């Protein structure tokens, strides 16, 4: 392909490729050529969000084990609860990490609530619904846009009228003069937003990002692994707010202390901590590359708090 200095070259970046890396390559290849390069991604098409989710909705009900074994809970529920009477169909049955019984049913929240009520009424076990809402951040919202306008724009894009299927947690200003909204939406609708990557709110096609959640071990209090995998020291008796033993975070009246930075003024699990921000950034990069546990997070596991107790 022959490119002239006055040409404007448009390159389409395939889904999954890092746009930043492609931009750097283009800057190197076309340096001092006078060629203007425009990178196009799927988000530039701004197609309306269409619901391609064909699978029927499901909900989950957790039956707490207490001091009862998993097999005994399952036996009791099957004996004392009639699915035909409740009007639900169980899709899967499994044991949770904590030893509780999880029932996944076909149907909506209303059917799950009916099953939960039947279990609680006919057995001695506590039953609760699993929250299937996904937290999403919407960036680049202009400063004049109200929470109501954000809500209306999202509902119109998704074709969603159920008031319980979408909740705006916050709409807050950013340092660049815009706003960012944090919303909770059901998983099917969240997938549509994330696949679209942008949503039109007012004049702006705003970026859509899933909230990054870091694994945290509540034994050693470090990030990057779960408690059952922990090989570190047991710091589970330390308060997450002040890093002192003898009480839990909800009872804490002390100043915040970051065990990563070894300083007061913030906690190690908030974005005020530079090491926590680095972990968030690494995890976001990993998700963007389509990997759940890529090297970006693995290489930064030691950035988590070392959590020695304060003297």
N, C-alpha and C positions, 0 to 999 in steps of 0.2 A: 504494500500500500504506500503510495507516495503522498506525503503531506506537505503542503506549501505553508510558508511562514504566516500567511494571512488567514489560514484555515481556522475554523472553530470545530474541534473534534469532540464528539459526544461518545462517551463510553458508558455502557450499562454494567453496573456492578451486581453480579449474581447474589441471590439470597445466601447468607451465611458467610460471605467474605467481609473482612474488616475494611470499611470504607477508608479509615485513616491510613491503613497500610497501602491501599491502592493509590491514594492521593500522593503519598510520599514517593512511590515508584514513578508516578506520572511526572512529578516535579523534577525527578532526576533525569528521566528519559527525555523530556521535552524542554529541559533548561536551555535558555539562550536560543531557542528556535523561533520564538515569536508565536508559537501555536497556542491557542486558547483551548484548554481542556475542560469539559463539563462532565462531571460524574453524575449518572442517573441511577437511582435505586427504585425498588418497588414502591417505596413510600411516595415517590414523586408523581405516581399515577393518580393518587387521591381518588381512588374508586370508592363508591359508596360501600358501606359495610353491609354485607349480605350474610344472612344466617345459613351456613352450610352444615350446621350441626344436625345430623339426621338421627343419631342415637337417642333413644328415649332417656329422659332424665332419671337420675337415681339419687337417693338420699341414704344416709347412714344413721343408725341408732346404736349407741353404746350402752351396754348393760354392765354396770359396775360389779366387780367380783366381790369386793369386801373381803371376808375371810373364807369365801366359798371357792372351791376349785372350778376351773373352766368347764370341765365335763359336766359337773353337777349343775352349774348355771344353765348350760345349754339344755340339759335334760328337763329342768324345771320349767323353763320358758316354753319348750315344745309341748310339755304336758298341760300347761295351764293357759296357754294363749292360742286361740284359734285364728289362724291367718284368714280363713274363709269368712269368719265373722267380722274381722277387722277390715277385710277387703284389700289385702296387700299380697304381693308376691315377692318372696325373698330371692335375691339374685345370688348373693354369696354370703357365707358365714366364715368368720375367721377369728383368731385369737390375737389381741393386741399385744404390744410389747409389755404393757403393764399387767397382762393376764385377764383383761376384761373381754367380754363378748361383743363383737361388732357384727351387726346385721346390715347388709346393704340391700335395699329394696328398690323395686322398680316403681316409679311414681314421683309425685311432688312432695313438697314440705308438709302439706296437709295430711297426706297418707302416712308420712313418717311420724307426725304428731299423734295420729290415731294409734299407731303401733306402740309408741312410747307410753301413751296413756294406758293402753291395755296391759302392758308389761308391769307398769308401776302399780296398777290396781289389782292385778291378779297374782303378783309375786311379792316377795319381801325385798326385791332388788331395785335399786335406783336405775332409771333409764334416762338418757338424755340424747338430744339430737346433736349430730356433728355439724359444726359450722363449715359449710362448703363455699363460703365467700372468699374471693381472692382480692388482695389489696393491690391497687394499681396507682401509679403516679401519672398525672397529666401535666406536662411542662409547657412553657411558652405562652400561657394564657395572659392576655394583655391586662394592664392594671385596672381598666374600666369595667371589666366583666364581673358580674355578680355571681354568687353561688347558685342562684335560681337559674341564670342563663346557662351555666355549666350543666346543671341537672337537665334542663330542657334539651340542650344540644346532644348530650349523651343518649338520652331516651329516644330522641328522634332518629339518631344514627342507628341505634340498635332495634328500633321498633318495640320498645319496652314500655309498658304502662303500669306494671305491677309496682306499687310504691315500696314493697319490701325487698325487691330484687336489686335495688341500687341505693347506696347510701354514701353521701359525701362527708367524709370525716373532717376535712379541713380544706380551706382555701387561704393560702398564706403568701405574702410577698417574698420575692427573691432579691438578691443583690443587684441583678441587672434591671430592676424596675418592673419585671413581669410578675406573674403569680404561678404557683404550682398547686394543683388540687390532688388530694389523696382520697380515693374512693374505694368502696367495697362493692363488688358485684359478683354474681354467681359465676361458677367456673366456665360454663358454656359461653356466656356473654363476654367474660374476660378473655377467652381465647380469641373471640372475634376481634376485640379491640387490639390485642397484642399482634395478631396476624396483619391487621390493617396498618399498624405502626404509627399512624397519625389519625387525628380526628379534627374536623373543622369546628372550631368554636369562635364565633364572631368572624373576624377577618382572617384569623390565623389557623393554619393546619398544625395543630399542636401535637408534639411527640407524646407517645404512650410508652410507659415503662412499667414492668412488673416490679413490685417491691422486692428488694433483695433481703433474704432472710438467712442469717448465718447460723450454722450449727454451733451449739455451745454445750460444753460438758458442765453439768452442775455438780460435779464432784471436784474437779480441779479448777473449774471456772475459766478454762481456756477455750478458745474457738478452734473449729476445724475438725472436731470429732464428737461422738456421742458418749454419754456416760458409760454405756456397756462396753465401749472400746477403750476406756481410760486406763492409762498406765502411770499417770502422774500422782502427785501427792493429793490427799483428801483435804480440800478447803471448803467443803460443803457447809461447815459451821460458821463461815464468814458472811457478814452482811454484804449484799451486792451494792449497797449505796455507800457505806463508809469503810468497808473492808475490816471491820472489827467483829470479834466473836460475841456470842451471847444473845443475839436477837436477830430477827429477820427484817428484810427491807421494809415491809409494810409498817413495822413498829419503829423504824429508825428516825431519830430526830437530830442526828449528827450531820456535819457538813459532808458533801460528796467528796469521794476520794477515788482517784484513778490508779489502779495497781499497775497499769502498763506504763504510765508516765511518771509514777511515783510522786503525784502532786494532788493538791486539793482543787476544787472548783468544777470538776466534772467526773462522770463515771467512765469506766472502760468500755461500756456497751452503748455509748452514744456517739453521735457524729461530731461532738466537741473534741473527741479523742482522735489525734492524727493517725494513730495505728489502726483504730477501728475504721476510720474513713478509707484507709488503704486496703483493708480487708474487703470492705464493701465494693470498692472500685475493682479489685481483683475478681470478686465473685461476679460482678456485673459483666466484666470482660469474658469470663468463662461462659456465662449464659448466652452472651452475644455470639460466641463461637459455636454454640449448640452442644456444649458439653456440660454435664451436671457437676462433675468433679474433675476439672482440668488441672494442669500443673500450676496455673496462676494462683489458685487457692492453696494447693498443697505446698508450694514454695513459701507461702506466707503464714503457715500455721503458727510459727514461732513468734509472729507479731502479736499474738494474743497475750493477755496478761499473765505474768509469772506468778501473780498473787501471793507473794509472801505476806504474812500478817503484819500489820503495822506495829511498830514498837511503841 
